[in-house]
Amino acid sequence: MAVEAAVAFAKDNGARFIEELKALLRIPSVSTDPQHTGQVRQAAEFVAAELRRIGLESVGLIETSTETRTGHPLVYAEWLKLPGKPTVLCYGHYDVQPAEPLEEWVSPPFAPEVRNGNLYARGAVDDKGQMWMHVKALEALFVAGGGKLPVNVKVLIEGEEEVGGEGIAAYVRAHADRLRADVALISDTDLFAPDLPTLCVGMRGMIYTEIEVRGARTDLHSGMYGGAAPNPFMALAHLLAKLKDEDGTILIPGIYDRVAKPSDAEVQAWQTLPFDEAAYLAGQVGATELVGEPGYTVLERVWVRPTLEVHGMPGGFIGAGAKTVIPAKAMAKVSLRLVPEMTPEDTFQKLKLYIEEITPKGCTAEVRMIHSGEAFVVSTDNPFIGAATEAMRRVFGKETVFVRGGGSIPIIGDFIRVLAMPALIMGFGLPDDNLHAPNEKFNLSNFHRGIESIVRWMALVGA
């Protein structure tokens, strides 16, 4: 059978696949940092060259832009030679998060290193490693099929997922006819636990904002003006403290008006998952205790409840020594995670109005939207998910569990709503892979099992 030949090819060439991935991981494609713009493009060209080499057609870079900026390019490729067969849209991203703090990495973030069966590097699992699984699965199928695939394929890989994905969202809306397929395949999530095949069937949306508070026209001497002039940092601290109470309940009026609840069956299924709260606290969070809304389990808090987090407060004087000034402005970066039925536009307006209402006297506040994405839930009652559970059962020898994800991949909502197709979110990371943190890793056993799972899934879909 061609599928067994493809699996054998992938196993025989596994070491080469890893070396290729290492070469991609050495490219610091940090999309948020303008200093890395050239390297982001280099990563795009690297991926495009490999897609072209393995046999895909119409391969090229697509330039992206919005009204305010020029973005990083998309990589597109296709193979459409099987009329009547399903078409799969493979999605991933080649950009990565910044690597700081660098001093916390055991090995340099862009010098990939294998230790204890894990590949360590920035982007190893999020998402270069998982995107590379798609590429290598396609290569294996091409070789085993004598230059043919079991399904039609379109590939769309972006370079801005870590900064909001504005470019790909605009392209999807403008070129829906070119991108339409029967299903979108995304590998950018985790297994719920080691050796447990997992499909993610829903993710939270988000809005990412900046809140800027201004006081005086310029910085002021704190001795001469302290006690009379407004202090934007103090005002910002008071303002942030009124956004969420100590229990984790968001205080923005109306924020819970449109929060869809999970079904009883879904909640009951989550209760059977191998979740150890103490291990989660000690092994993944590393704090003294967990926090969050009373009355909800940990999984419910991170999967199906809205949250608000403060990510940074740049401004003022933070250098060595002392500088006694009252800063003219202060800023905080604040995000909210959204759940189904909440919309980014409505949530942002609620936040903006509330900020204006609670801003302390003597100061003004501006709230800016940086990027956003909608929440989604997909039905498990479709043949593509059925094929995925069968493929992973053959690879892992276990039945697949269905979970939701607390994170956000904004473009998936556009695939579902704009392109009108289901999404199959089949990830192979692990909860302790340190996404967005120092010492990010990808378990190499999962890398290889991911390739085999995708090979078997495409073969089943094609059949």
N, C-alpha and C positions, 0 to 999 in steps of 0.2 A: 504493500500500500504506500502511496505517496506520502501520507502523513507520517508513517513510521520512518520512512527514509528521511523526511525533514527533521524529525526528532533526533535521529541518529546523527545527521549532519550537524545539528546544533550542539550535540554533546561532544562530537569529535573536534569541533572548532571553538569550544567554550573558552579555552585559554586565549585564543586570538581575539575573541569578542571582548574579553576583559582588557587586553592591551589596547585595543581600539578605544574603548571607553576611557581608559586612562589618558590617552592623547586628547580626547575631548575635554576631560576634567582639568587638564593643565591650562586650558584657556580661561582666564578670569572674566567670564561674561556677566559681569555685575551690571544689571540693566539700570539700576538707580543712580549710578555714578557716571557723570559725563566723561571722567578720565578714562573709562573703560569702553567708550563707544566703539573704538576700532576693534577691540577684542570681542565685543558682542557680535559685530559683523563677521569677524573671523570664525566664531563658533557657528554662525548661520551658514557660512560657506563650507565649513567642514561637514555639517550635516547634509547639505545639498549635494556635495560631491559623493558622499557615500550612498545616498538614495539613487543617484544617477548610476553609480558603479554597479549596484546590485540588480538593476534592471527596470527601475521605474522610469516613467516618461514625463514630458512636460515639466521637468524639474527646473525650478528657478526661485529667485528671491523676489518677494513682493514688498515694495517700499510702503511704509505706513506713515500717515500723518493725521493730525487733528487740526482744528482751527487755531490752536495755540502753539503746536510744536511738531517737529518731525520725529518720528519714533524709530524703533528698531525693526528690521525687516522680518516678514514672515517667510517661512520656507514652504513651498508647495510642490507636490508631486502627485502623479496618478498612474494607474494602470487600469484601463477600462475596456477589456477585450472579451467580456463574457456577457453578451446580451441575455437578459432574463434572469441572470444570477444577482444575488444581493450585492449592494455596494456598501463598503465600510469606510467611514471617515476616521482615520487615526489621528488623534490629537496629542500633542505634548508641548513642552517648552524647553528651550535651550538656555534661557537666562537663569541666573542664580542670585541668591541673597548676598549682601555684603558679608565678609568673613569675620569682621570684628566681633569681639575682642581677640586679636591675633595671639596674645600671650597665653590664652587658654587652650590652644590647639596642641595636641601631642606631636603631630607632624604638620608641616605647613599645609594650609587649606587647598593650595593649588599644586601640590606635589603629591598626587594620590599614592597611598600606601596600603598594602594588605596586611592586616593583623588579625589573627584568630578567626579567620574565615570571613572577615568583613573588609570592605573597601572603604577607606576613609578619605574624604575630600569634600569640599564645598560643591554641592550639586550631585553628589553620588547617588542619592535617592530622590532628590527633589530638584529637577526631574530628569536630569541627563541620563542617569542609569535606567530609569523606568522607560523613558522615551527610547533609549537604545534597544531595549527589549523588543519594541515594535519593529525597529529597523532590522534587527537580527532574525526575528521570526519571519519577516518577509523574505530576507535573503535565503533562509533555509527552505521556505516553500518554493521560491523561484528555482533553486537548485534541484530539489526533489521533483518538481513538476516540469522540468525541462524548459524553463523559461516562462512557465505559466503559473498563475495563482488559482486557488479554488474559488476566490471571490473577486469582484471588482474592488479597487482600493483608491481612495483619495487620502493624501497625507497633508496635514496642515500643522505646522510647528511654529510657535511664536517666540518672540524674544522680549516680551513685556509682561509676562504673567505676574512677576514679582513686583510690578509697579502699577498694577491695575488693569492691564490689557485693553487700553482704549483703542489701540490700533487694530487689533484683531476684531474687536466688537464692531467697529465701523466697517471693516472689510466684509464681515459676515452679513451685515445688513445691506450692503451695497451689491454684493455678489452672491446672493442666496442661491440663484440658479446654478452657478458653477459648483457650489459646495454641497448641494443636497445629496443625501445618501439615505440608506435604510436604517443605519444605526451609527452612532459615534462611539468609538472605543477610546477610553481615557485610562491611563495608568499613572496616577499621581496621588495615591492613597496607600493605606496600610492594611496588612492582615490584622485582625483583631487581636490575635495572639500567635506566637510561633507555631508553625505547622497547621494552622487553621485557615482553610480557604475562605475568603471573605469577599463579598460584593458590597460596595457602598451604594445605597439607594436614595440618599438625600444628603444635602449639604446646606449649611447656613449661608445666607448672603451677608453683605456688610456695607457700611459706609465708613470711609476713612476721612477724617476732617482735621483741620487746623483751627484752633480757637486763639485769636490774638486779642489781648487786652491792652489798651493804651491809656496812659495817664497824662503826664505833663508833655510839653512839646519836645523836651530833651532830657537827658539824664541830669539829675540834680544831686548836689552835695547833701548827704543825709544829716549832717550836723546842722546845716543852715536851714534845711527845709523839712527834715523829719518831724512828723507830728502835725504838719499842716498840708503837705502835698500828698496826693494819693499814690499808693505804691501798687503798680500793676501786678507784681508777683503775689502780694498778699491778697489782692482782689481775685487773682486767678485761683489761688489756693482755696479761698472761700467759695468761689464759683464751682470748682471741681468737687468740693466736698458735698455740694447740694445735688450732684447728678446721681449719686448712688448712696444708699445707706450702708451701715456696717454689715448687714446681712447679705448684701449683694443685690437688693431690690433696686431697680432703676426708678428714679423719682421724676422723670420727665412725664408731664401730664399726658395721658392717652397712649403711652407707649405700649401698653398691653392690650389695647382695644382690638387689634387684629393679629392675634397669635393663634395659629392653627394647632390643635392638640393632636398628638399621635394617636392611632387607634389602640384600643385595648389589646388587640392581638399583637400589635407591634411591641407594646410595652411588656407584655407577658413573655414574648420571645427574648427580649433583652435580659429579662431576669434569669434566663437559662444560660447566658453567656459566661465564660470563665473569667469573671471580673473580680479581682481581689483589691478591695479599696485600700487596705494597708500597704500592699505592694505598689499600688499606683501612687500613693502618697510618698513612700520612701524611695521607690525606684525611678519614678518619672518626674514627680513634682519637686521633691526634696525640700519641702517646708515642714513646719511643725504640725500643721493641721490643714485640712481642706476647708474652704469657705464656699458660700453660695446661697442661693435662695432656699429658705426653709421649705420643707414639704416635697422636695424633688430629689431623686437619686443623682449620683454623680453623672451617670450617663445621660440622664434627662437634662441636667444643667448644661452639659457641653454639646448636646446634639439638638435639642428641641426648645431651648429657652433663649430669648434674646439676652445679650450681655453688653456691657460697656466697659472699656478699658482705656487707661491713659498710658501712652507709649513713650512719651518724652516731653521735657519742658525746657527747650533751649531758650537762651537769652540771659541778660544780666552779666555779672562778672563771675567767672568760674576759674580764673587763673590762679597761679601761686601767689601767696601773700594776701594783702587786703586792699580793697578799693571801696570806699564808703560812698556809694552812689545809690540813689533811688532810680531804678531803670525807667526809661520812658515807656517801655512796652515789655510784655511777657507773652509767651506762646506755649500752648500745649497741643500735642498730637493725640487725638482721641478717636477711637473707633467704636462702632456698635455692630455686633453680629445680629443678623436678622433671621427670622424663621418664616416658613410659608405663611402667606397672606399679608405679611409686612412688605412694604415697598420702600426702596431707597429714597424716593422723592418725598413721600409722606413722612418717613422717619426723620429725614434731614430737616424738614420744615418744623416738625415738633421740637427737635433739638434747638434749632435756631431761635424760635420764638421763646423757648424757655430760657436760653442763655441771655437774650435781651431783657427778659423779665427779672432775672436774678443778679445781673451785673451790679456790683457795689457802686455806690455813688462816687462821683469824681472820675469815673473811668468809662470808657466805651469798649464794646466787644464786637469783633467781626468773626463770623463762622464761615469757613471756606470748605467746600467739598473737594477732596483730592481725587478719590475714585470710589466706585461703588459696584455692587453686583447683587443680583436677586437670589433668594433661596429657592430650592427646588426639591421635589420628591418624585421619584420615578416608580411606575408600577412594576412589580415583579412578575406580572402575568404577561410575558411576551416571549417569543421563541429565542430571542438573543440571550436573555438571561437564562433560559432553560439550557441552551447550548453551553453557556459559560459554567453553570453548575456541573454539567456532565464532564466538560473538559477538565475542570479542576478536581473533580472526584477521581478521574483517571490519573492525575498527576500526584495529588496529595493522599488519595485513598480515604478521604473523609467527605462528609457532606458539607456544603457551603452554608455559611451563616450570612444573614443580611443585617447591615448596620447603617447608621447615618454618620456623617462626619461633621465635626464642629467647625472645621475650616471652611474656606471659600475658594472656589475656582469659578470666577465670574462668567467665563465664556460658556460653560455648560448650560447655563440658563438660556443663553442665546441659541445654542444648538437645539434645545428643546422647543423654545417658543418661536424663533425666527425660521429655523430650518424644518420645524415640525417633525422631528425624529426622536426616538428614544436614545438615552445615553446608557452605555454599559461602563461602569466605573470599577475597573478590575485592577487594584493596586497590590503591590507585593513588598512594600516597606514593612517596618516593624514599629511599634509605638515608641521604642527607645532609640530610634535612628537619629535623633538630635536634629530634626528639621529646623532650619533657621538659627541653629545654635552652633557653638564650637564642637568639633569632632563629629560632624555629620558622617554617617556611614550607610552602607548598603550591604546586607548579608548576601554573600555571593551564591549561596544555595538558593535563596529566593530569586536572585537574578536569573539563574538557569531555569528554575521552575516557572518563572514568569514567561520566559521565552517558549518553553514547551506548552504552557497553558494557552498562550496566544496562538501557537501553531495548531493545536488541537481544536481550539474554538473556531478559528477560521475554516478549518476543514469541515467541521460540523455544520457551520452556517452555509458553506458552499454546497453541502450535501442535501 
